[in-house]
Amino acid sequence: MAITDIREYAHLSDADVEALGAELDSLRREIESDLGARDVAYLRRTIRAQRALEIVGRAALLGSHKRGLWWLGTGSLALAKIIENMELGHNVMHGQWDWMNDPEVHSTTWEWDMVCAAPHWKHSHNFIHHKYTNVVGMDHDVGYKTLRVTRDEPWRPRWLLQPFSNLLLAATFEWGIALHDLELGEVAKGTKSKEEAIPQIKEFVRKAARQLGKDYVLFPALSGPNFKHTLTANLTANLIRNVWAYLVIFCGHFPDGAEKFTADSLEDETRGAWYLRQMLGTANFNTGPTLAFLSGNLSYQIEHHLYPDLPSNRLAEISVRVRELCDKYDLPYTTGSMASQYWQSLRTINKLAFPDQFLRYTADDAPETASERRFDGMVPRSRGLKTALRRLKENRRARRAG
């Protein structure tokens, strides 16, 4: 079902994979050697813009009984939270700015404006997700344990509700992320010890209490008689931030072409094979500079997974080189409009709510689930995955016509 042999699936030899890895290593060194003043200036501008938007939003909401000020305050606050979450928090905690040796923007000191405690996110995301990207049973971000997004996950009756749980996850995304690393289900089953879980739960409760107190008690109270208006504005701003973060993440991980892998694929995984898994397991969506900025430059999810600790403002230029390498090694570069990428993700979520016998394609050759077995019988062997996928599509059309 999922890919067990990544080289076989990609139609590349061992030498090809290692040559690809060497070129990507060289590109990393090139970018690292060029980091400097313009990158620092970009980060400082981003921080100033985010803080200015938050100040404007908080100030406007002091008069939130007036509809215009409510909309101004809510919009400014939502933008500030999106920038802080996506372009600052996510990227700073990846260590993208650690090279500056500035404690204000260091991965070990940053705490972001959401209920998830930074240490919990860094463990579940930086360590587990980026190390075991899309490895079924190891990367908990494959469905976040609440959605079935691959047929490698056996169908259970509870999946029938996932079109609705998906909407709930979008609205409460920061809470889903916050609970992700706590693994409360594992604690209940006894596979995670209480000695390990209790300190994590206490840290989560402290962080959540601070966030709830700030957004839903302190700032509404500061607006005096406008308490209720400011409360609804803060709720709305958090909802907008949650839905936006959900859209960005889902467009990068669950559209067609973002492949899944078995644990067997990790056996003797080289640096080149790790790079290849990142390229095949993620997807981009097309943006201009503004949308890229608001997505934390995660519209370049492929490049981010190749270089998670390189500054996000460099991903656009890196993407040009990565596209060239995809052409050179005959690999697909999975991208599309944001609407298209999310539609594919949503289709997968709704489709896999049903048992496999209601699904059209095989478990080895479906838009959301594929393996190297989808190419069985293809002769001669293609020179690379992009050509193989094109031939597969042509063969499928020919069979239908016949």
C-alpha positions in Angstrom: 0.0 0.0 0.0 2.4 2.7 1.1 5.9 2.9 -0.5 8.3 0.3 0.8 11.2 0.9 -1.6 11.6 4.6 -2.4 14.3 4.1 -5.0 12.1 1.6 -6.9 9.1 3.9 -6.7 11.1 6.9 -7.9 12.7 4.8 -10.8 16.1 6.0 -9.7 19.3 4.0 -9.1 21.3 4.2 -5.8 23.8 6.3 -7.7 21.1 8.7 -8.8 19.7 9.1 -5.3 23.1 9.8 -3.8 24.0 12.3 -6.6 20.7 14.1 -5.9 21.6 14.2 -2.3 25.0 15.6 -3.0 23.5 18.4 -5.1 21.0 19.3 -2.4 23.8 19.3 0.2 25.7 21.7 -2.1 22.7 24.0 -2.4 22.4 24.0 1.4 26.0 25.1 1.8 25.6 27.8 -0.8 22.6 29.3 1.0 24.2 29.0 4.4 27.3 30.8 3.2 25.2 33.7 1.9 23.1 34.4 5.1 23.7 37.8 6.4 22.4 41.4 6.8 19.5 41.2 4.4 18.1 38.1 6.2 18.4 39.9 9.5 16.7 42.9 8.1 13.8 40.8 6.8 13.3 39.2 10.2 13.4 42.6 12.0 10.9 44.0 9.6 8.6 41.1 10.1 8.7 41.4 13.9 8.0 45.2 13.7 5.1 44.6 11.3 3.6 41.9 13.5 3.9 44.0 16.7 2.4 47.0 15.0 -0.6 45.1 13.8 -1.2 43.7 17.3 -0.9 47.1 18.8 -3.4 48.6 16.3 -5.7 45.6 16.9 -5.6 45.9 20.7 -6.1 49.7 20.6 -9.0 49.5 18.2 -10.8 47.0 20.3 -10.8 49.4 23.2 -13.7 51.0 21.3 -15.0 47.7 20.0 -18.7 48.7 20.6 -18.3 50.6 17.3 -18.7 48.3 14.4 -15.8 49.9 12.4 -13.4 49.6 15.2 -14.5 46.0 15.9 -13.7 45.0 12.3 -10.4 47.0 12.3 -9.4 45.4 15.6 -10.4 41.9 14.7 -8.7 42.0 11.3 -5.5 43.5 12.6 -5.4 41.1 15.5 -6.0 38.1 13.2 -3.2 39.2 10.8 -0.9 39.7 13.8 -1.7 36.2 15.1 -1.2 34.6 11.6 2.2 36.3 11.1 3.3 35.4 14.7 2.2 31.8 14.2 3.3 31.1 10.7 6.3 33.3 9.8 7.7 33.8 13.2 6.8 31.1 15.7 6.9 28.1 13.4 10.1 29.2 11.7 12.0 30.6 14.8 11.3 27.3 16.7 12.7 25.4 13.7 16.0 27.0 14.4 16.0 29.0 11.2 17.4 32.1 13.0 19.7 30.4 15.5 22.7 31.4 13.5 22.2 35.0 14.6 22.9 34.0 18.2 20.2 36.4 19.4 18.2 35.0 22.4 15.1 37.0 21.3 14.7 34.9 18.2 16.4 31.6 19.2 14.6 28.3 19.0 15.3 27.5 22.6 13.7 30.7 24.0 10.7 31.5 21.7 7.2 30.9 23.0 4.4 31.5 20.6 1.0 33.0 20.9 -1.1 29.8 21.0 -2.1 27.2 23.5 0.5 24.6 22.4 3.6 24.7 24.6 6.7 25.3 22.5 8.6 22.2 23.8 5.7 19.9 23.0 5.5 21.2 19.4 9.2 21.1 18.9 9.2 17.4 19.8 6.2 16.3 17.8 7.0 18.5 14.8 10.8 19.1 14.5 11.9 15.7 15.8 9.1 13.2 14.9 7.4 14.8 11.8 10.4 16.1 10.0 12.5 13.0 10.8 9.8 10.4 9.9 7.9 12.4 7.3 4.8 10.5 6.1 6.0 7.2 7.5 2.8 5.4 8.4 2.7 4.5 12.1 5.7 6.8 13.0 4.7 10.2 11.8 1.7 11.2 13.8 1.0 14.1 11.5 -0.4 11.6 9.0 -4.0 12.4 9.9 -3.2 13.7 13.3 -4.7 10.5 14.8 -8.1 12.0 14.1 -8.4 11.6 10.3 -7.9 8.7 7.9 -5.9 10.1 5.0 -4.4 6.8 3.6 -5.7 3.3 3.1 -2.8 2.0 5.2 -4.9 3.1 8.1 -7.5 0.3 8.6 -11.1 1.5 8.3 -13.2 1.7 11.5 -16.8 2.9 11.9 -15.6 6.1 13.6 -14.1 7.3 10.3 -17.6 7.9 9.1 -17.6 11.0 11.2 -14.4 12.4 9.8 -16.0 14.9 7.4 -17.4 16.6 10.6 -14.3 16.0 12.8 -12.3 17.6 10.0 -14.3 20.8 10.3 -13.9 20.7 14.0 -10.2 20.3 13.7 -10.0 23.3 11.4 -11.8 25.6 13.9 -9.8 24.4 16.9 -6.5 23.7 15.2 -4.3 25.2 17.9 -5.9 22.9 20.4 -5.4 19.9 18.2 -1.7 20.8 17.9 -1.5 21.4 21.6 -2.9 18.0 22.5 -1.0 16.2 19.7 2.2 15.5 21.7 0.5 14.7 24.9 -0.8 11.4 23.5 -3.6 11.2 26.0 -5.0 8.1 24.2 -1.6 6.3 24.8 -1.8 7.3 28.5 -5.3 5.9 28.8 -4.1 2.6 27.1 -1.1 2.4 29.4 1.5 2.6 26.6 2.7 6.0 27.8 3.6 6.2 31.5 1.9 8.6 33.8 5.4 9.7 35.1 6.1 10.9 31.6 2.7 12.3 30.9 1.9 14.3 34.0 4.7 16.9 33.7 3.7 17.4 30.1 0.0 17.8 31.0 0.9 20.3 33.7 3.0 22.3 31.2 0.1 22.3 28.7 -2.4 23.4 31.4 -0.1 26.3 32.4 0.3 27.5 28.8 -3.4 27.1 28.0 -4.4 29.0 31.1 -2.1 31.9 30.2 -3.5 32.1 26.7 -7.1 31.9 27.8 -6.5 34.5 30.5 -4.8 36.9 28.1 -7.3 36.6 25.2 -10.5 36.1 27.0 -10.1 37.8 30.4 -7.3 40.4 30.5 -7.7 42.2 27.2 -11.5 42.1 27.3 -11.4 43.5 30.8 -9.1 46.3 29.7 -11.8 47.4 27.3 -14.2 48.0 30.2 -17.8 48.2 29.1 -16.8 46.7 25.7 -15.8 43.4 27.4 -18.2 41.3 25.4 -17.3 42.9 22.0 -13.6 42.5 22.6 -14.2 38.9 23.8 -16.0 38.0 20.5 -13.2 39.8 18.5 -10.5 37.8 20.2 -12.5 34.6 19.6 -12.9 35.5 15.9 -9.2 36.4 15.5 -8.2 33.0 16.9 -10.7 31.2 14.7 -9.3 32.9 11.6 -5.7 32.1 12.6 -6.7 28.4 13.3 -8.5 27.9 10.0 -5.7 29.6 8.1 -3.0 27.5 9.7 -5.1 24.4 9.1 -5.4 25.2 5.4 -1.7 25.9 4.9 -0.7 22.7 6.6 -3.2 20.5 4.8 -2.4 21.9 1.4 1.3 21.0 2.0 0.7 17.4 3.3 -2.5 15.8 2.0 -3.1 16.6 -1.7 -2.5 14.1 -4.5 1.2 13.3 -4.9 2.1 13.7 -1.3 3.1 10.0 -0.8 3.2 7.8 2.3 5.9 5.3 3.3 6.2 2.2 5.3 8.7 1.8 8.1 10.6 -0.6 5.9 11.5 2.3 3.6 13.7 3.7 6.4 16.0 0.6 6.4 19.5 1.8 5.6 18.1 5.2 4.6 20.9 7.5 3.3 21.0 11.2 3.3 20.0 11.2 -0.4 17.1 8.9 0.3 15.9 11.1 3.1 15.9 14.1 0.8 14.0 12.1 -1.8 11.4 11.1 0.8 10.9 14.7 1.7 10.4 15.6 -2.0 7.9 12.9 -2.6 6.0 13.2 0.7 5.2 16.9 0.5 3.5 19.4 -1.8 3.5 23.1 -2.6 0.8 25.5 -3.5 1.3 28.5 -5.9 1.5 31.9 -4.3 2.6 35.5 -4.8 4.9 37.2 -2.2 2.0 38.3 0.0 0.3 34.8 0.3 3.7 33.2 0.7 4.5 35.6 3.6 1.1 34.9 5.3 1.7 31.2 5.0 5.1 31.4 6.7 6.5 30.6 3.3 5.1 27.1 3.8 3.6 27.4 0.3 7.2 26.1 -0.4 6.6 23.0 1.7 8.9 20.8 -0.4 11.8 23.2 0.1 10.9 23.6 3.8 11.1 19.9 4.3 14.4 19.7 2.5 15.9 22.5 4.7 13.7 22.9 7.7 16.3 25.1 9.5 17.1 27.5 6.7 15.4 30.9 6.9 11.9 30.9 5.3 12.7 34.1 3.2 15.1 32.0 1.2 12.7 29.2 0.2 11.4 31.0 -3.0 14.9 31.2 -4.5 15.7 27.6 -3.4 12.5 26.5 -5.1 13.9 27.5 -8.5 16.9 25.2 -8.0 14.8 22.4 -6.6 12.6 22.5 -9.7 15.7 22.3 -11.9 16.8 19.2 -10.0 13.4 17.6 -10.4 13.7 18.1 -14.1 17.2 16.7 -14.1 16.3 13.6 -12.2 12.8 13.2 -13.9 10.9 13.7 -10.6 7.5 15.4 -10.2 7.4 18.7 -8.5 4.0 18.6 -6.8 2.3 22.0 -6.8 -1.0 23.7 -7.8 -3.3 26.4 -6.7 -4.2 26.6 -3.0 -7.8 25.9 -3.9 -6.8 22.8 -6.0 -4.5 21.4 -3.3 -7.1 21.8 -0.6 -9.8 20.3 -2.7 -7.7 17.2 -3.3 -7.1 17.0 0.5 -10.8 17.4 1.3 -11.7 14.8 -1.3 -9.4 12.3 0.3 -10.7 13.0 3.8 -14.3 12.6 2.7 -13.6 9.6 0.5 -11.7 7.6 3.1 -14.5 8.0 5.6 -16.1 5.1 3.8 -14.9 1.4 3.8 -12.4 0.4 1.1 -15.0 -1.7 -0.8 -16.7 1.5 -1.7 -13.6 3.0 -3.2 -12.7 2.9 -6.9 -8.9 2.6 -7.2 -6.7 -0.1 -5.7 -4.7 0.4 -2.6 -1.5 0.6 -4.6 -2.7 3.0 -7.2 -5.0 5.7 -5.9 -4.6 9.5 -5.7 -4.1 9.4 -2.0 -2.3 6.0 -1.5 0.3 4.6 -3.8 3.2 2.2 -3.8 5.9 0.9 -6.2 3.5 -1.9 -7.1 1.4 0.6 -9.2 4.1 0.2 -11.9 4.0 -3.6 -12.0 4.1 -4.7 -15.6 5.4 -1.4 -17.0 8.0 -2.3 -19.6 10.4 -0.8 -20.4 11.4 0.8 -17.1 11.0 4.6 -17.2 14.0 6.8 -16.7 12.3 8.6 -13.7 9.1 8.9 -11.7 7.7 11.8 -13.7 7.9 9.8 -16.9 6.5 6.7 -15.2 3.5 8.6 -13.8 2.8 10.0 -17.3 3.0 6.6 -18.9 0.7 5.2 -16.1 -1.9 7.9 -16.9 -1.6 7.2 -20.7 -2.1 3.4 -20.1 -5.1 4.1 -17.9 -6.7 6.3 -20.6 -5.9 3.6 -23.2 -7.6 0.9 -21.1 -10.7 3.1 -20.7 -10.8 3.8 -24.4 -10.5 0.1 -25.2 
